[in-house]
Amino acid sequence: CADKSSAWPPQVGSSRSSKGRGSRSDRRPSKGGNILVATPPRTPTPRLSKSAQMKLKAENLKKAKMQELKDGRHRKGAREMASNARKAELEATVSMLRNKIIVRGGVYGIRGLGRLLKSMDDDGTGDLSRTEMKNGFIDMGIKMSPQQLEDIFIYFDKDRSGAVSFEEFMQGLRGDLSVDRLLVINQAFDAIDESKDGDISITEIKKRYNCKNHPAILDRSATREQVVKEFLGQWDKARADGTIDRDDFVDFYHDMSASISDDEDFEYMMEDTWGFEVVRYDEEGGEVRKFEEEASKEAASAIPEDPYHADVKEVCDLIFTPPCNFEDFIARVGASQVSACPSLTLPQFMSVLGSAGKKVGKKFTTKRVAEMVDSVLQSIQKGGSMIDIQKLHGLMSLRFGGGATTGS
């Protein structure tokens, strides 16, 4: 048997020494080979008193709660941002649908779609399914992508029941009716209701209805009889006795209102169609007729209150002598007579004003000419780098008199 005494104790660097019992201190091989190097002893963590441990634990818990609250707020903010973005996306899709309906069906488009969808409600529940809504759009010739259809359905399906209330759909599609428009509609109804019994008959509508300014009449694409027939065909809520109450009348013009964005245009259309004048009331309940409103507006926007009026008047005295038609005005300011939209750069217009001033014995400083040019810009086009000669001629003619604008 081999001599064991020669193998013990193990030599430093031998393989046995690395597998031996070792010491209590940790050992690790160095980069140079198998030499074991002892690591320095760890500094013991000081023991905390029980009260200090409780205090540290409370502080750590507070920090954790604060971080949790902070993270929660961030998550909530992110959710709200995502929700608002989604809501804006859905509203944009609904607005696009509304515009497509108006383009496709004109002022009666929304009402026509409503009648079409209502006719598809075979079970009489007053709800629309995805299929019914899709078929209604197809029948009206409105193309929508599958995602757009889904977005529209989600937008109106508030309770996530898988069906959309017909009334909610129509209300969301046509939007709210403003107080001013409701006043106009009610006054139109009162003007038609000659018997003052709260109902208007088809006979009263035919008698009062004026369609001479209807677009189809103006472009001669339809006769008066055809326009009247189309109009009367929209009154699907007329009762068996051929009468329409105030609610039916308001509902009809609520549908039409969505296709007319400007309140003044809507008011003019109602007055022209039914031959009456809108009356409003002041704070004390007194009547304010339309011409009084217009006079009040004119007084509020009188020319002397225009901060640019004096400068524009001085420019007019230099280059505009009424009557002055458009062609003469182009030649007077030295603009191109062959351009479809004659204009001058600001330096060119400043030169024109300077030369015109010298002819009448006025010597303007460069600063003064620049002030006059800026006033003209603000008056005709709210700034820019070019003077639109047609707009300038229109401004001069409107304020100070002149010939007809015959230019392009």
C-alpha positions in Angstrom: 0.0 0.0 0.0 1.2 3.5 -0.7 2.9 5.6 1.9 0.2 8.0 3.2 2.6 10.0 5.2 4.0 11.6 2.1 0.6 12.8 1.0 -0.2 14.6 4.2 -0.3 17.5 4.9 -1.4 18.5 1.4 0.8 21.0 -0.4 -0.3 24.5 -1.3 -1.4 24.5 -4.9 -2.3 20.8 -5.1 -5.7 19.6 -6.3 -6.4 17.9 -3.0 -5.9 21.2 -1.1 -8.7 22.8 -3.1 -11.1 19.9 -2.1 -10.1 19.8 1.5 -11.9 20.9 4.5 -10.6 24.5 4.1 -11.1 27.1 6.8 -14.0 29.1 8.0 -13.0 32.1 5.8 -14.2 32.0 2.2 -11.6 31.1 -0.4 -11.5 31.7 -4.1 -9.0 30.9 -6.9 -6.9 33.8 -8.1 -6.4 34.6 -11.8 -2.9 33.1 -11.8 -3.8 29.6 -11.0 -4.9 27.4 -8.1 -3.6 29.6 -5.3 -6.4 30.2 -2.8 -6.8 33.8 -1.5 -8.8 34.5 1.7 -11.5 37.2 1.4 -11.7 39.9 4.0 -14.2 39.2 6.8 -17.6 40.8 6.4 -18.5 43.7 8.7 -21.4 42.5 10.9 -24.6 44.5 10.6 -25.3 46.4 13.8 -28.3 45.1 15.6 -31.2 47.6 15.9 -33.3 48.0 18.9 -36.8 46.9 18.7 -38.2 50.4 18.5 -35.7 51.3 15.7 -36.8 48.2 13.8 -40.4 49.1 14.1 -39.7 52.7 13.0 -37.7 51.4 9.9 -40.5 49.0 9.1 -43.0 51.8 9.3 -40.9 54.0 7.0 -40.5 51.3 4.4 -44.2 50.6 4.5 -45.0 54.3 4.0 -42.6 54.4 1.0 -44.2 51.3 -0.5 -47.7 52.8 -0.1 -46.6 56.1 -1.7 -45.0 54.3 -4.6 -48.1 52.2 -5.0 -50.3 55.4 -5.0 -48.0 57.1 -7.5 -48.0 54.0 -9.8 -51.8 53.9 -9.5 -52.2 57.5 -10.5 -50.0 57.0 -13.5 -52.0 54.0 -14.6 -55.3 55.9 -14.1 -53.9 58.8 -16.1 -52.9 56.5 -18.9 -56.3 54.8 -18.9 -58.0 58.2 -19.0 -55.8 59.3 -21.9 -56.5 56.1 -23.8 -60.2 56.4 -23.1 -60.4 60.0 -24.3 -58.5 59.1 -27.4 -60.9 56.3 -28.1 -63.9 58.5 -27.5 -62.5 61.1 -29.9 -61.9 58.4 -32.5 -65.5 57.2 -32.2 -66.9 60.7 -32.4 -64.9 61.3 -35.5 -66.4 58.2 -37.1 -69.9 59.3 -36.2 -69.3 62.8 -37.6 -68.0 61.2 -40.8 -71.2 59.1 -41.1 -73.3 62.2 -40.5 -71.5 64.0 -43.4 -71.9 61.0 -45.7 -75.6 60.9 -45.0 -76.0 64.6 -45.7 -74.0 64.4 -48.9 -76.0 61.4 -50.0 -79.4 62.4 -49.0 -79.2 66.2 -48.7 -81.2 68.1 -46.0 -83.6 65.1 -45.8 -80.8 62.6 -45.5 -80.9 61.9 -41.8 -84.7 61.8 -41.7 -84.6 59.4 -44.7 -82.1 57.1 -43.0 -84.3 57.2 -39.9 -87.4 56.1 -41.8 -85.4 53.4 -43.5 -84.0 51.9 -40.3 -87.4 52.1 -38.6 -89.0 50.1 -41.4 -86.4 47.3 -40.7 -87.6 46.9 -37.1 -89.8 43.9 -37.8 -90.3 42.8 -34.2 -91.3 46.4 -33.1 -88.8 46.5 -30.2 -87.4 49.9 -31.2 -83.8 48.5 -31.2 -81.3 48.1 -34.1 -79.0 45.2 -34.5 -75.6 45.3 -36.2 -77.1 43.6 -39.3 -80.1 46.1 -39.5 -77.8 49.0 -39.2 -75.4 47.7 -41.8 -78.3 46.9 -44.2 -79.7 50.4 -43.7 -76.4 52.0 -44.7 -76.1 49.7 -47.7 -79.7 50.6 -48.9 -78.9 54.3 -48.7 -75.7 53.8 -50.6 -73.3 54.7 -47.8 -70.1 52.7 -47.8 -68.6 51.9 -44.4 -65.7 49.6 -43.5 -66.3 46.7 -41.1 -64.3 48.6 -38.4 -66.2 51.8 -38.9 -69.5 49.9 -38.6 -68.3 48.3 -35.4 -67.1 51.7 -34.0 -70.5 53.3 -34.8 -72.3 50.4 -33.1 -70.1 50.6 -30.0 -70.6 54.3 -29.8 -74.4 54.1 -29.6 -74.6 50.8 -27.7 -74.2 52.5 -24.3 -75.4 49.6 -22.2 -73.4 47.0 -24.2 -76.6 45.0 -24.7 -75.8 44.1 -28.3 -78.6 46.4 -29.6 -78.9 50.1 -30.2 -82.1 52.1 -29.4 -83.5 53.7 -32.5 -84.3 56.9 -30.7 -80.8 57.1 -29.1 -79.3 56.5 -32.5 -81.2 59.3 -34.2 -80.6 61.7 -31.3 -76.8 61.0 -31.4 -76.7 61.3 -35.2 -78.5 64.6 -35.5 -77.1 66.2 -32.3 -78.7 68.6 -29.8 -81.1 71.3 -31.0 -80.0 74.7 -29.7 -82.4 77.0 -27.9 -82.2 79.6 -30.6 -83.2 77.1 -33.3 -86.0 75.8 -31.2 -87.3 79.3 -30.9 -87.3 79.8 -34.7 -89.0 76.4 -35.3 -91.8 77.2 -32.7 -92.4 80.6 -34.3 -92.6 79.0 -37.7 -95.2 76.6 -36.4 -97.2 79.5 -34.9 -97.1 81.3 -38.2 -98.5 78.2 -40.1 -101.1 77.4 -37.5 -103.7 80.0 -38.6 -106.5 78.3 -36.6 -104.4 78.4 -33.4 -105.6 75.0 -32.3 -102.1 73.5 -31.8 -102.2 71.4 -35.0 -101.3 72.2 -38.6 -102.9 70.5 -41.6 -101.3 69.4 -44.8 -103.6 72.0 -46.5 -102.1 74.7 -44.3 -98.6 73.5 -45.1 -99.3 73.6 -48.9 -100.7 77.0 -48.6 -97.8 78.5 -46.7 -94.8 76.5 -48.1 -92.6 78.6 -50.3 -90.0 76.8 -52.4 -88.9 79.4 -54.9 -85.4 79.5 -53.4 -85.1 75.7 -53.2 -81.8 74.6 -54.8 -83.6 72.2 -57.1 -85.8 75.1 -58.3 -82.9 77.4 -58.8 -80.9 74.9 -60.9 -84.0 73.8 -62.7 -83.5 70.1 -61.8 -87.1 69.8 -60.4 -90.4 71.6 -60.8 -92.3 73.2 -58.0 -94.8 70.3 -57.9 -91.9 67.8 -57.5 -90.3 69.8 -54.7 -93.6 70.1 -52.9 -94.3 66.4 -53.3 -90.9 65.5 -51.9 -91.4 67.8 -49.0 -94.8 66.5 -48.1 -93.4 62.9 -48.4 -91.2 63.5 -45.4 -94.1 63.9 -43.0 -94.4 60.2 -42.1 -95.8 61.2 -38.7 -98.9 62.9 -40.1 -101.9 61.4 -38.3 -104.9 59.8 -40.0 -106.7 63.1 -40.1 -103.8 64.7 -42.0 -102.6 67.0 -39.2 -99.3 67.5 -37.6 -98.7 68.6 -34.0 -96.0 70.8 -32.6 -93.8 67.9 -31.5 -93.9 66.4 -35.0 -92.9 69.7 -36.5 -90.0 70.2 -34.1 -88.8 66.7 -34.7 -88.9 67.2 -38.5 -86.7 70.3 -38.3 -84.5 68.7 -35.7 -83.5 66.2 -38.4 -83.0 69.0 -40.9 -81.0 71.1 -38.5 -78.0 68.7 -38.5 -77.4 69.5 -42.2 -77.3 73.3 -41.7 -74.3 74.3 -39.6 -74.8 78.1 -39.4 -77.6 79.5 -37.2 -78.2 82.5 -39.4 -78.6 80.2 -42.5 -81.0 78.1 -40.6 -83.0 81.1 -39.5 -83.1 82.6 -43.1 -84.2 79.2 -44.5 -87.1 79.0 -42.0 -88.2 82.6 -42.6 -88.0 82.3 -46.4 -89.8 78.9 -46.4 -92.7 79.9 -44.2 -93.0 83.7 -44.7 -92.6 85.1 -41.2 -90.1 87.2 -39.2 -88.3 85.8 -36.2 -89.0 87.8 -33.0 -86.7 87.6 -30.0 -87.1 89.1 -26.6 -84.9 91.3 -24.4 -84.1 90.7 -20.8 -87.3 92.5 -19.7 -89.5 90.4 -22.0 -90.0 93.0 -24.6 -90.0 92.0 -28.3 -86.8 92.7 -30.3 -87.5 92.5 -34.1 -84.8 91.3 -36.4 -84.2 94.7 -38.0 -83.6 96.1 -34.5 -81.0 93.3 -33.9 -79.3 94.1 -37.1 -79.3 97.8 -36.4 -77.8 97.1 -32.9 -75.1 94.9 -34.5 -74.3 97.6 -37.1 -74.0 100.1 -34.3 -71.7 97.8 -32.3 -69.5 97.3 -35.4 -69.5 100.9 -36.7 -66.6 101.8 -38.9 -65.3 104.6 -36.6 -64.5 102.0 -34.0 -62.4 100.1 -36.5 -58.7 100.7 -35.4 -57.6 100.5 -39.0 -60.3 102.7 -40.5 -58.3 106.0 -40.5 -55.3 104.4 -42.3 -57.5 102.6 -44.8 -59.3 105.9 -45.5 -56.0 107.6 -46.1 -54.9 104.8 -48.5 -58.2 105.2 -50.3 -57.7 108.9 -50.7 -54.4 108.2 -52.4 -55.3 105.4 -54.8 -59.0 105.2 -55.1 -61.4 107.8 -56.6 -65.0 106.5 -56.9 -66.5 105.5 -59.2 -63.7 103.1 -60.0 -64.2 99.7 -61.6 -61.9 96.8 -61.1 -59.9 97.1 -64.3 -59.2 100.8 -63.7 -58.1 100.0 -60.2 -55.6 97.3 -61.4 -54.1 99.8 -63.8 -53.9 102.5 -61.1 -51.9 100.4 -58.6 -49.7 98.9 -61.4 -50.8 95.2 -60.8 -50.7 92.6 -63.6 -53.8 92.7 -65.8 -53.4 89.2 -67.1 -53.2 87.4 -63.7 -56.3 85.5 -62.5 -55.6 86.8 -59.0 -53.8 90.2 -59.3 -51.7 91.0 -56.3 -48.7 93.1 -55.1 -45.9 92.3 -52.7 -45.7 94.5 -49.6 -42.6 96.5 -50.9 -44.4 97.1 -54.3 -47.5 98.3 -52.5 -45.4 100.6 -50.2 -43.8 102.0 -53.4 -47.3 102.7 -54.9 -48.4 104.5 -51.7 -45.2 106.6 -51.6 -45.5 107.6 -55.2 -49.2 108.5 -54.8 -48.4 110.6 -51.7 -45.8 112.6 -53.6 -48.3 113.4 -56.4 -50.5 115.1 -53.9 -47.7 116.8 -52.0 -47.4 114.4 -49.1 -44.1 113.0 -48.0 -44.6 109.9 -45.8 -41.9 108.3 -43.7 -41.1 104.6 -44.3 -42.6 103.9 -40.9 -45.9 105.7 -41.8 -46.2 103.8 -45.1 -45.6 100.5 -43.3 -48.4 101.3 -40.8 -50.8 102.0 -43.6 -49.9 98.8 -45.4 -50.4 96.8 -42.2 -53.8 98.4 -41.6 -54.8 97.4 -45.2 -53.6 93.9 -44.6 -55.5 93.5 -41.4 -58.7 94.9 -42.9 -58.8 92.7 -46.0 -57.1 89.4 -45.1 -55.8 89.5 -41.6 -52.1 89.6 -42.5 -49.9 87.9 -45.1 -47.1 88.8 -47.5 -49.2 89.9 -50.5 -51.9 92.5 -51.1 -54.9 90.9 -52.9 -56.0 93.6 -55.3 -59.5 92.3 -55.7 -60.1 92.2 -52.0 -58.6 95.7 -51.7 -60.9 97.0 -54.4 -63.9 95.4 -52.7 -63.0 97.0 -49.4 -62.7 100.5 -51.0 -65.9 100.1 -52.9 -67.8 98.9 -49.9 -66.7 101.6 -47.5 -66.2 104.6 -49.8 -68.3 103.8 -52.9 -67.2 102.7 -56.4 -68.0 100.8 -59.6 -68.9 97.2 -59.9 -66.2 94.5 -59.5 -65.9 93.0 -62.9 -62.6 91.2 -62.4 -62.2 87.5 -61.7 
